């Protein structure tokens, strides 16, 4: 009986050791599989694998990469929740905070990003320079005054500086059209406001039609055709008023189109943000 009990004890220890080794082997294989899925941009399945792995071995790295997988799928709110669980005492806190700021940037709310930036408590100490670059870049989306060009451009890596300088100068030199000025120009001369807003074909059309009806009105009034003169004057005034209103609207459209095209170039460049932000890899 004594030897039998010893045998059972040794057998239990060996079984436990064998089981733990098998679990470890399965965990390592699944982790490699999850990394491969992530690298192949299969973010849905990589997220599922990271979550399942966290049930076997709960560690901060798995949470971080679950959050990054969510960010890649543009599930920003869920990603933010995972990241915030790493704020505090995690050894990946700085990485999580940097990811948090990237989220705010990618949501395309530059003003919200800058508001969060003012909260120094969530600044990642390890990646302060990268965060500063992101803050500067977010300025390009806003309408306010830009920071000093030297500090702005020099904060970026040397290989990025020519493109950053180009974007910076384009934003700084952008001239917007004034709606009131466009309306006044067209009030003074039909189509002049459209020339100001660079709608040249509309300017010619407006000038020709307004001039024709004003001319017909003048001709009929000078030949005692009062009613005809009034009718043509009314039609001419309609075209003139349309030109005034249209010029004011054209100024707004000009500004919106200019801003849209510029932001499109910014977003295209921002797609390569890993060139000036840390590119974390799963561990």
Phi, psi and omega per residue, in radians:
X1 nan -0.688 -3.141
X2 -1.074 -0.799 -3.135
X3 -1.193 -0.587 3.125
X4 -1.116 -0.717 3.122
X5 -1.152 -0.698 3.083
X6 -1.072 -0.726 3.138
X7 -1.068 -0.782 3.126
X8 -1.083 -0.679 -3.129
X9 -1.138 -0.816 3.124
X10 -1.112 -0.729 3.136
X11 -1.069 -0.714 -3.140
X12 -1.126 -0.734 3.128
X13 -1.116 -0.802 -3.139
X14 -1.112 -0.686 3.136
X15 -1.127 -0.744 -3.133
X16 -1.125 -0.740 3.118
X17 -1.093 -0.798 3.137
X18 -1.083 -0.708 -3.121
X19 -1.146 -0.758 -3.123
X20 -1.154 -0.650 3.109
X21 -1.124 -0.704 3.123
X22 -1.122 -0.765 3.112
X23 -1.055 -0.729 3.132
X24 -1.092 -0.764 3.139
X25 -1.085 -0.784 3.130
X26 -1.105 -0.713 -3.140
X27 -1.078 -0.842 -3.112
X28 -1.079 -0.724 3.128
X29 -1.132 -0.743 -3.137
X30 -1.186 -0.602 3.100
X31 -1.137 -0.751 3.075
X32 -1.074 -0.724 3.128
X33 -1.086 -0.769 3.132
X34 -1.086 -0.720 3.118
X35 -1.113 -0.727 3.127
X36 -1.108 -0.723 3.094
X37 -1.057 -0.738 3.140
X38 -1.105 -0.811 -3.124
X39 -1.149 -0.492 3.086
X40 -1.503 0.107 3.087
X41 1.155 0.431 3.022
X42 -1.607 1.282 -2.940
X43 -1.269 -0.482 3.111
X44 -1.107 -0.867 -3.109
X45 -1.273 -0.606 3.113
X46 -1.123 -0.703 3.093
X47 -1.052 -0.831 3.131
X48 -1.015 -0.728 -3.130
X49 -1.173 -0.748 3.127
X50 -1.071 -0.674 3.132
X51 -1.177 -0.773 3.127
X52 -1.109 -0.693 3.117
X53 -1.125 -0.609 -3.137
X54 -1.146 -0.369 3.073
X55 -1.309 -0.464 3.118
X56 -1.467 -0.822 -3.118
X57 -2.433 1.733 -3.094
X58 -1.304 1.939 3.061
X59 -2.482 2.790 -3.011
X60 -1.168 -0.533 -3.138
X61 -1.066 -0.724 3.136
X62 -1.146 -0.690 3.100
X63 -1.116 -0.729 3.141
X64 -1.074 -0.761 -3.089
X65 -1.361 -0.398 2.958
X66 -1.145 -0.735 3.130
X67 -1.120 -0.727 -3.139
X68 -1.169 -0.676 3.080
X69 -1.051 -0.729 3.098
X70 -1.115 -0.727 3.113
X71 -1.070 -0.706 3.125
X72 -1.116 -0.518 3.101
X73 -1.516 0.043 -3.117
X74 1.122 0.494 3.017
X75 -1.658 1.219 -2.906
X76 -1.159 -0.728 -3.096
X77 -1.099 -0.775 3.123
X78 -1.129 -0.708 3.125
X79 -1.065 -0.727 3.140
X80 -1.069 -0.671 3.137
X81 -1.090 -0.781 3.113
X82 -1.099 -0.718 -3.114
X83 -1.127 -0.706 -3.080
X84 -1.156 -0.388 3.086
X85 -1.237 -0.266 -3.132
X86 -1.681 -0.068 3.077
X87 -1.295 2.287 3.100
X88 2.285 -1.764 -3.013
X89 -1.972 0.194 -3.127
X90 -1.269 2.532 3.076
X91 -1.295 -0.127 3.070
X92 -1.932 0.420 -3.096
X93 -1.060 -0.755 -3.120
X94 -1.117 -0.710 3.098
X95 -1.121 -0.726 -3.141
X96 -1.122 -0.715 3.132
X97 -1.172 -0.675 3.100
X98 -1.124 -0.732 3.065
X99 -1.072 -0.686 3.129
X100 -1.024 -0.783 3.131
X101 -1.205 -0.621 3.061
X102 -1.070 -0.694 3.104
X103 -1.016 -0.859 -3.125
X104 -1.052 -0.622 3.113
X105 -1.216 -0.778 -3.075
X106 -1.235 -0.419 3.081
X107 -1.191 -0.175 3.091
X108 1.178 0.676 3.023
X109 -2.128 1.435 -3.042
X110 -1.060 -0.643 -3.135
X111 -1.156 -0.676 3.104
X112 -1.178 -0.688 3.100
X113 -1.032 -0.811 -3.092
X114 -1.190 -0.552 3.093
X115 -1.137 -0.737 3.089
X116 -1.172 -0.578 -3.130
X117 -1.075 -0.578 -3.128
X118 -1.186 -0.321 3.109
X119 -1.425 1.618 -3.043
X120 -1.123 -0.360 -3.108
X121 -1.141 -0.434 -3.124
X122 -1.849 0.323 3.072
X123 -1.324 2.324 3.065
X124 -1.392 1.987 -3.075
X125 -1.034 -0.714 -3.058
X126 -1.186 -0.465 -3.027
X127 -2.122 0.701 -3.111
X128 -1.098 -0.702 -3.120
X129 -1.169 -0.739 3.118
X130 -1.084 -0.690 3.128
X131 -1.169 -0.657 3.103
X132 -1.100 -0.704 3.098
X133 -1.059 -0.740 -3.136
X134 -1.155 -0.653 3.099
X135 -1.103 -0.816 3.120
X136 -1.047 -0.781 -3.111
X137 -1.096 -0.624 -3.142
X138 -1.150 -0.438 3.094
X139 -1.038 -0.532 -3.087
X140 -1.173 -0.344 3.114
X141 -1.498 -0.264 -3.051
X142 -1.699 2.830 -3.089
X143 -1.611 -0.126 -3.084
X144 -1.303 -3.006 -3.121
X145 -1.228 2.418 3.130
X146 -1.463 2.634 3.050
X147 -1.126 2.969 3.105
X148 -0.973 2.362 -3.030
X149 -1.095 -0.659 -3.084
X150 -1.120 -0.904 -3.136
X151 -1.168 -0.601 3.132
X152 -1.076 -0.998 -3.027
X153 -1.237 -0.698 -3.091
X154 -1.230 -0.254 3.112
X155 -1.278 -0.313 -3.132
X156 -1.583 2.773 3.107
X157 -1.115 2.655 -2.995
X158 -0.994 -0.688 -3.112
X159 -1.201 -0.366 3.127
X160 -1.590 -0.286 -2.982
X161 -1.069 -0.705 3.128
X162 -1.034 -0.780 -3.135
X163 -1.215 -0.691 3.103
X164 -1.098 -0.748 3.126
X165 -1.087 -0.690 3.121
X166 -1.110 -0.800 3.122
X167 -1.138 -0.696 3.132
X168 -1.096 -0.874 -3.101
X169 -1.136 -0.625 3.107
X170 -1.143 -0.732 3.104
X171 -1.140 -0.727 -3.084
X172 -1.227 -0.596 -3.075
X173 -1.587 0.009 -3.110
X174 -1.151 2.214 -3.135
X175 -1.911 2.176 3.120
X176 -1.652 2.629 3.104
X177 -1.514 2.441 -3.129
X178 -1.622 2.140 -3.079
X179 -1.076 -0.749 -3.124
X180 -1.130 -0.725 3.125
X181 -1.112 -0.731 3.121
X182 -1.064 -0.724 3.135
X183 -1.141 -0.743 3.139
X184 -1.115 -0.734 3.123
X185 -1.032 -0.772 -3.135
X186 -1.244 -0.473 3.074
X187 -1.196 -0.639 3.132
X188 -1.262 -0.681 3.137
X189 -2.642 2.118 -3.112
X190 -0.923 2.212 3.103
X191 1.612 -0.241 -3.109
X192 -1.147 -0.638 3.093
X193 -1.148 -0.570 3.106
X194 -1.233 -0.591 3.049
X195 -1.120 -0.732 3.119
X196 -1.036 -0.656 3.140
X197 -1.571 0.124 3.054
X198 1.180 0.494 3.010
X199 -1.783 1.335 -2.945
X200 -1.202 -0.694 3.141
X201 -1.146 -0.713 3.083
X202 -1.126 -0.627 3.141
X203 -1.102 -0.774 -3.142
X204 -1.124 -0.787 3.139
X205 -1.055 -0.818 -3.132
X206 -1.082 -0.759 -3.121
X207 -1.130 -0.768 -3.090
X208 -1.138 -0.894 -3.078
X209 -1.127 -0.779 -3.132
X210 -1.119 -0.746 -3.126
X211 -1.131 -0.705 -3.135
X212 -1.058 -0.861 -3.073
X213 -1.259 -0.603 3.045
X214 -1.168 -0.658 3.110
X215 -1.143 -0.764 3.106
X216 -1.107 -0.654 3.106
X217 -1.112 -0.807 3.140
X218 -1.087 -0.745 -3.126
X219 -1.093 -0.799 -3.104
X220 -1.217 -0.659 3.107
X221 -1.145 -0.635 3.136
X222 -1.304 -0.240 3.114
X223 -1.950 0.452 3.049
X224 1.107 0.328 3.031
X225 -1.678 1.323 -2.989
X226 -1.074 -0.852 -3.087
X227 -1.092 -0.735 3.079
X228 -1.080 -0.738 3.137
X229 -1.054 -0.716 3.138
X230 -1.178 -0.739 -3.135
X231 -1.076 -0.843 -3.140
X232 -1.140 -0.614 3.103
X233 -1.130 -0.687 3.113
X234 -1.117 -0.740 3.117
X235 -1.138 -0.733 3.111
X236 -1.088 -0.705 3.123
X237 -1.139 -0.622 3.104
X238 -1.082 -0.827 3.122
X239 -1.132 -0.632 3.140
X240 -1.170 -0.783 3.120
X241 -1.112 -0.679 3.105
X242 -1.094 -0.660 3.125
X243 -1.151 -0.695 3.131
X244 -1.127 -0.879 3.139
X245 -1.120 -0.768 -3.124
X246 -1.092 -0.588 3.135
X247 -1.197 -0.705 3.106
X248 -1.105 -0.756 3.116
X249 -1.162 -0.697 -3.139
X250 -1.073 -0.608 3.103
X251 -1.119 -0.739 3.112
X252 -1.133 -0.749 3.111
X253 -1.106 -0.694 3.131
X254 -1.039 -0.829 -3.123
X255 -1.129 -0.747 -3.124
X256 -1.135 -0.744 -3.135
X257 -1.147 -0.724 3.135
X258 -1.096 -0.760 3.136
X259 -1.184 -0.711 3.140
X260 -1.060 -0.824 -3.114
X261 -1.134 -0.670 3.126
X262 -1.167 -0.800 -3.132
X263 -1.142 -0.529 3.079
X264 -1.095 -0.726 3.100
X265 -1.181 -0.657 3.090
X266 -1.076 -0.810 -3.108
X267 -1.134 -0.653 3.114
X268 -1.110 -0.723 3.104
X269 -1.216 -0.634 -3.127
X270 -1.144 -0.353 3.086
X271 -1.102 -0.364 3.093
X272 -1.767 0.511 -3.053
X273 -1.018 -0.387 3.122
X274 -1.136 -0.211 3.087
X275 -1.315 -0.320 3.071
X276 -2.311 0.253 3.025
X277 -2.284 2.727 -3.128
X278 -1.118 2.385 3.113
X279 -1.841 1.643 -3.069
X280 -1.217 2.534 3.054
X281 -2.117 2.474 3.132
X282 -1.039 2.522 3.129
X283 -2.125 nan nan
